[in-house]
């Protein structure tokens, strides 16, 4: 996976705040927010976000760094960096949102599969797509 380029030139705080507000309004206060999000991000960016989210979920479910690294094809250092962020409280909102009740009926790996497929083109064909749709409906 290729690194995402971000300019070193920083926006002024007031401009950054305004840009953030506009983006949040476009993404979260419209019915088309998901599509807008999909158009804004490239496939590598979507993959990077999906993997970061999956790492957080797996860490919350007490999976080992090695297991996460192997399953998601990321370095152990990446997993450890996310673990430090998680412990520091950086992802407290995410932690509350992803708390999955044991009675949900969804297997943990099925949850990860759905997370990783969010907005990422399928690589296994129509049968895989049908399986993902079925998992999302659970």
N, C-alpha and C positions, 0 to 999 in steps of 0.2 A: 504494500500500500504506500502511496506517495504522500509525503508531508504536504499539508495545506499551507499555502503562502499567505502570510499576513504582513502588511506593510509595517515598517518600523515607525513611520510617522504617526504620531498620536493625535487624536482629535482633542479639541478643547473640551473640558468637562461639560460645559453647557451644551455644546453641539452633540456630544456623545449621549447625554441624557435625552435630548430631543429625538435623536435617531432611535434610541432604544424604545422610547414611548411609541413612536410611529410603527416600528417593527412589531411590538407587542400588540398594538391595536389591530394591525393587519392580520396577525397570526391567530390571535385568541378572541377577538371580538367580531369575527366575521365567520360565516358558514364555510367560506372557501379557504380558511386558514391552513388546513392540511395541504391543499393543492398549492397554495402560495409557498409554504414551507418546502414542498417538494421541488418547486421550480427554482427556488433560491439556492438550494444546495446541490452540489455535484454528487455523483455516486460515491467518490472517495470520502467526501464530507459526511454523507449519510451513513456510510459504513463506519467511519470513525466514531460518530455519535452513538450509533447502535452498539458498537463494541464497548464503548465507555459505559453505557447504561447497563449492558449485560454483565460487565465486570462488577459493577455496584450490586446488581441483583445477586450474582453468584457469591460475592463476599458476604452479603447479608444472609445467605443460606449456608454459610460456613464452609464453602468449598476451598480447597487448598490453592495457593498461588500457582503451583505447578499445574494442577488440573485445569484451572482457568486459562493459564497460558497455552496449554496444549489444545484445549477445546476451541478457544477463540483465535488462535494463531497470533498471539501478541507476546511480547517479551515478559519475563518474570518481573523485570524492573518497572514495566508499565503497570502491572498488577499491583506491585508494592507501592507505587506512587499513588494509585487510586485508593489503596488501603489507608495510606497516611491521610489523604484528603477526607476519607470517610470517617476516620477516627477523630479528626480535628473538628468535625461537625459541618463541614462544607456542604454535605449532601443531606442535611437533616430533613428537608422537605421531601426529597426523593425517597428517603428511608420510610417516611410516614406513608407516602403514596403507594409504595410497592409492597407494603406489608400484605402478603397474600394469606387469607385465612386457610387453614388446613382443610376445611370442608369445601373448598372451591372445586375439587374434582380434577383440577388440571395438574398434570405431572410437571415437575420443575423443568425438565428438559424441553417439554412442549412449550412452556412459557418462554424460555430462552429462544427457541426456534422462532416463535412469533415475533419476539423483540428484534432478533437479528434480521428478520425478513421485512421489517417495517420500512417500506419505501425503497427497498433494494430489489433490483430485477432478479427474478427467479433464475436459478441455474439448473434446475432438475426437470424442467418441463411441466406439462399440464397436470400430471399426477401429483407432483409436488405442490402445485398451486391449489388443487382441490383439497389436499391435506391441510395446507395453511388456512384456507377459508373455513374448513371444519373446525380447526383449533381456535380460530378467532371467535367463532360462534359460541364456544363453550362458556 
